[in-house]
Amino acid sequence: MASRKARLTLMKILSLFSVVRGYNIPVIALAQYLSAIFILAPNERALDVILDLNLFLIVLASTLTIASGYIINNFYDAQKDLINRPKKSMLDRLVSQQTKLKVYFSLNILATLIAFVVSWRAAFFFSGYIFLIWFYSHKLKKYAVIGNLTAALLAVLPFFGILMYFKNFYEVIFAHATFLYLLILTREIIKDLENIKGDLVADYKTIPVLYGEKAAKSIIMGLTLLTVIPVFLLIEVYDVGYMDLYFYGGMIFIVYFLLKLWKSQTHEDYLLLHNVLKFLIVSGVFCIVLIDPSVLVHGRKLLSVI
C-alpha cells in the first residue's frame, strides 16, 4: 500500500492538475496545431507545419500561459468557488495559495523565455497576454460586459499569436474567429448565470447580478443568433471543405440551446447549457480536419516513408 505521504503528494498533484484544468490544455494545443495546418497555413505542407520548431515554442508558451492564467483565476476566485463549486474547491485547496503563486510566476517566466527564443515580438506578445490575464482575474472579471468581452478575447488570443507568426490574414480566418468568439462570449454569460450565487456573495457585478436573469437570457439569445452571420459566410462564401457539415450540425445544437435557455432556472439547467456550448466548441476543434481530410491520408503516407 502507498504511504500516507505518497497519497498526499498524489492528491496535491491532482489538485494542481484541477487548478490548471489540465484536461483543457491538450485540447487548446491541438486546436492551435489544427488551425495552423488547415486554416492559417493551408498552402504549406502539413508535416512542415508540425515539425516547425518556432510554432512548437509558440504553442508551448501559449499552454504555459493559459495554465498560469487558470492558477491566478483560481487564486482570486477562491471565495466564490466555495459556493459555486464546493467539491472542486475542496480539491483545489489541497495546494496552498503560496504554492499556487510560486507555480504561477514560474510558468509565466518560462513562457516568456520560450517566446523570446522565437523573437522579441513573441516575448512582447506573451508578456502583454500574461498581464491582461492577471488584470482580468484581478479586476475586470468583476464587472459586467467588459469582463465577458475580455474573457472571450483571452480565449482566442493564442490563435492570433499563431496568426501573426504565419502572417496570413485571410478573410476566412476572421470568419472562423468571429464564430468562435461569439460562442465563447455566450458561454461566459451562461457561466455568470450558473455562478450567480457565488457572484452575489463575492460582489461581482455580472450581467445577471445587475440586470437579472431575463436580461442575461435576452443578451445570450442575441449573441447566439449573431453566430448565423459567420456561419453563413463560412458555408456560402468561403471554401471550408466538408467542415460545412459541422456548421449545419452546429445550428441544430444552437436551436436546441435556445429552446432550453428560456426554460432554464436552476444551476443544473445552466450547467447543461454550458456543456452544450463546450461540446460545440471542442467538437469544432476536431472538425477542422474536415476542411481537407486528404491531408490526414497524405500525412500518414509521408510518415510511413520517413
N, C-alpha and C positions, 0 to 999 in steps of 0.2 A: 504493500500500500504506500501511496505517496505520503510524505511527511506533511505536517501541518504548514510548515514554511513553504514547501513546494506548491501546495494547494493555494496558499495565499498569493504567491507570486503569479501563478496561473490566472487567478481571479483578477489580479491587478492588470495583467496583460489583456485579458478580456475586457476589463473596464476601459483601458486606454483605447482598445480597438473600437469599443462602443462610442467613446467620446469623439474619435476622429472619423466615425462612421466608415470603417474600413471596407464595408460591403459596397459603398458607393464609389470609392477611389478607382478600382479596376474598370468600372463602367465608364467613368469620366475619361480615363486614359484611352480606352478602346474607342470611345466616341471621337476623341481628338485624332486618333490614327485613321479611323474610317473617314472622317471628314476630310483629312488631308489627302487620302488616296482617291476618294470618289468625287469630292466637291472642290477642294481648294487647289489641287494639283492634278486634274484629270488627264493632262497631256504627258505626265511623267510616268515612267514605268513603276508599277506598284512596288516591286521589290526594291527599287532605288529609294522610294519614299520610306519604306520600312527600315532600310539599312542606313538612312541618313542620321549621322551622329548628332548633328545640331538639333534636328527635330526631336530625337530621343531626349536630349538635355532639356529642351523646352517643355516637353510633356512631363518629364521628371520634376522640373521646377514647378510646374503647374500643380501636380499632385501633392507635392510637399506643401505648397502654399495653401491649397484647399484644405489639406489635413490640419494645418495650423489654424486656418480660419474656423474650422469646426471646434477646435480647442478653445479659442478665445470667445467664440459664441456661447459655448457651454459654460465657460467661466462666468460670463455676465448674466446668463440665464438661469443660474443655479437656483434662485429663489422660486421663479415661476415654474420651473421644471418639476419641482417637488409636488406641485398641484396638477400640472398637465400630464406629466409622465412619471408618476411616482416609482414604478418598478425600474425603469431605465435610470432614473435619477439615483436610486439607491446603488445600482451597479456602478454608475459613473463616479460616485462619491468614494469609492474604494481607493481612487487615486487622489491624493491631496491637491488642493488648489496651487500650492507652491510647485509641486512636481509638474502639474499641467503647464504652468507658466514657463518653467525651465525647458520643457519639450517644445512649447510654442516658439520661444526665442531661438532655440537650436534649429528647428525646422526652417524658420524664416531666414536665418543667417546662411544655412546650407543652400536653400533655394536661390538666394541672391548670388552666392558664389558660383553656383552651377550656371545661372543665367549669364553671369559675367564672362564665363568661358565662351559662350556663344557670341556675345557682343556687349558693349556698354549700353546700347539701346535696349537690349533684352533685360539687362540688370535694372535699368531705369524703369522699364515697364513693370517688372515684378516688384520693385520697391514701391511704386505707386499702387499696385494691386494690393500688396500687403497692408499699406497704410489705409487704403479705402475699406478693406475688410475690417480692420480694427475700428475705424471711425464709425462704420455701420453698426458693429456689435456694441460699441460703447455708447453711441448717441442716436444715430439715425433710425435704428430699428424700433425705437420707442415712439416714433411719430408716424401718423397716418400718411399715406400716399408716397411721401419721399422715401420712407422705409421700404415699402413694397417695390417701388421703382428701382431702388438701389440694390435690393436683394436679387431681383431678376437680372440686373446688369452684371452683378458679380458672378452670377451663374454662367453667363455667356462670354465674359471677358477672356477666359482661357482660349476660346476658339478664335478670338480676334488677335491674340498673341501669335497663333499659327498663321492666321490670315496675313499679318504684317510680315511674317517670315517668308512666305511664298510670294507676297506682293501681287496676288491675283484678285483684283477687285471686280469680279463678275457680278452682274445684277442678280443672278440666280442665288448667289451666296447670301445676299441680303434678304431675299425672299425666305430662304430657309431660316435665317437668323430671326426674322420678324415672327415667323410661326412659332419658333422655339421660345422667343422672348414672351410672347403673349400667353403661351401655355404656362410658363414658369411664373409669370406675374399673376395669372389666375390662381395657380396653386398657392402662392404666397398669401393671397386674401382668404382662400379656403383654410389655410393654416391658422390665420387670425380668428376665424370663426371656430375652428377646432380648439384653440387655446384661449378662448375668451375669458375663462375663469381666472387662469393664471395671470393674464394680461391686466385684468382689473385689479388684482392684488398687488402686482408689481408696478402699477400706474403707467402702463404702456398705452399711449394714445393711438390705438389702431383704429381702422375704419369701423369695425363692428362696435368697438367701445364708444367712439364718438358719435356715430350716426345710426347705429342699430343694425340688427341682422338683415332687415328688409333692404336697407340701402346697400349693404355689402353684397347681397344677392343680386341686386339690380346691376351693380358695377361688374360683378362676375359674369352675369349674362351678357352684358355689353362687350366685355373683353373676349368672351368665348365666341360670340358672333363675328367679331373682327377677324378671327382666325380664318374665316371663309375667304378673305381677300388674298392673303399669301397662298392659301391652298389652291384657289382658282388660278393664280399666276403660275404656280408650280406645275399644275396639271395641264392647263390650256396654252400657256405662253412659252414656258421653258421645257427643255427636254430632261426629264428625271427618270427616264427608262421605265422599269417596272415598279419604281417606288410610288407611282400614282396609285397602285393597289393599296399601299399603306394609307395614303391620304383619303381614299374612298372609305376604307375601313375606319379610319380615324373620325370621319364625320358621323359614322354610326355611333361610335363611343360618345361623341360630343352631344348628339341628340339625347342619348340615354342620360348623360351627365346633367343636361339642362332639365330634363323631366324629373330627375331625382333631386335636383338642387332645391326646388321650391317645396318639396315635401320634407326636406331635412330640418331637424330641430335639435337633435342630440349630438354629443361628442362623437358617438359611434357613426352617426349618419355622415358627419363631415369627414371623419377618418376614411370612410368608404370612398367619398368623392375625391379626397386627397390621393388615395391609392389608384383610383381610376386615371387621374391625370399623370401620376407617377408611371403607371403602366404604359400610358400613351407616349410619354417622353422616352422611357427606356426602350420600348419596342421600336421607336423611331430610330434609335441608335443602331440596332441590329438590321433594320430595314434599309439602311443607307446602302448596303451591298446590292440591293435591288436596282440601283441606278445602272449598274453594269455587272451582272452576275458572272459574266465570262472572265472577269479579272481573277476570280477565285480559281477557275479551271486552269487558266494560263499560269497563275502563280504556283499552283501545285506542280505543274509540269516543270517550271523553272527550278523549283526547289528540289525536285526529284533528280534533275540533271546535275545540280550542284552537289 
